C-alpha cells in the first residue's frame, strides 16, 4: 500500500488512537510496514469483539446489562477500543 492509502485506511477504521497506544507515536510517524501489519490485525480484532459484546448483552441482566450497553455505545463512538470493551465485558 502507498503511504496515502495507509493514511486513508487508518482514518476509515478510526485506528489512530490504537496505533498511538501501541507504537507510542502518531500514526504519521510509524513505518509503512508496521502500519500495514497493524491494520491487517486491527480489522480482524474488532469484528469478534463486537460479537462477544452482543452475546454478553443477552446473557446479562440488571446493572450488568447497563454496563454492557454503555460499553457498546462507547465502542461505537470510538471512545474505547473493541479490546477494551471485551476486557470489561469479561469481568462482568
Buried (B, 14 or more C-beta within 10 A) or exposed (E): EEEEEBBEBBEEBEBBEBBBEBBEEEBEEBEEEBBBEBBEEBEEEBEEBBEBBEEBBEEBEEEBBEBBEEBBEBBEEBEBBBBBBBEBBEEE
